[in-house]
Amino acid sequence: MPEKHLSSQFDSDLNQVCSRVLEMGGLVESQIVTAMEALNKFDRALIEQVITQEKKLNSMEIEIDGECSNIIARRQPAARDLRLLISISKTITNLERAGDEAEKIAKRTRHLLEDGAAHSLNFSEIKVSGEMAAQLLRRTLDAFARLDVVAAAEIVRDDKAIDEEFRGFVRKLVTYMMEDPRTISAGLDFLFIAKAIERIGDHAKNIAEFIIYIVKGTDVRHASREDLEREALGK
């Protein structure tokens, strides 16, 4: 977490805003897990729970962003402190968007349920991808709490596995829909669900890149995985 300063109040402000980020991240992780459980069980109550909770995430993003702006205005931070606050602002945007993806999963699950197409296709790969995405976000939040650049570099690398799962599932869906046109409607719902999971992994990766920026001062958002790992590990 943030380094110690001469002003204990500044330390308190930074620690508080970081705690709010982790609180928001925990809620997003819960949203993803609940959305996947709703999909696995086709549970209408869980679907509505995810959709309702999304409003809370929107409010948290605005509140935390406001706290960051107030700290910057009052404290005029520099160097790592400024990078931290800028990265927090971008991190909560990624968290909110990951929450949006969880909501999309819930809404597509509701559509499958209403169409009576809940069990028309085998979607076991989606379950695996969803677990991977939730775990990746959990690891990202832990890395953020410790500002661990090594763990952040590993997260960027591991996001590739979710991308590969997504591409494999898309190929499977295309085969299903070509063989039986009756599966097209359900197939499209599952495609959007798989894409939402893949995007959650992307948002976790983005946050991991911000961790490296905070600690190292280098913007690695468009760097290759090799260059990013080299920067994180100081090679």
Buried (B, 14 or more C-beta within 10 A) or exposed (E): EBEEBEEEEBBEBBEEBBEBBBEBBBBBBBBBBBBBBBBBEBBEEBBEBBBEBBEEBEEBBEEBBEBBEEBBEEBEBEEBBBBBBBBBBBBBBBBBBBBBBBBBBBBBBBBBBEEEBBEBBEBEBBEBBBBBBBBBBBBBBBBBBEBBBBBBBBBBBBBEBBBEBBEEBBEBBEEBBEEEEEBEBBBBBBBBBBBBBBBBBBBBBBBBBBBBBBBBEEEBEEBEEEEBBBBBEEE
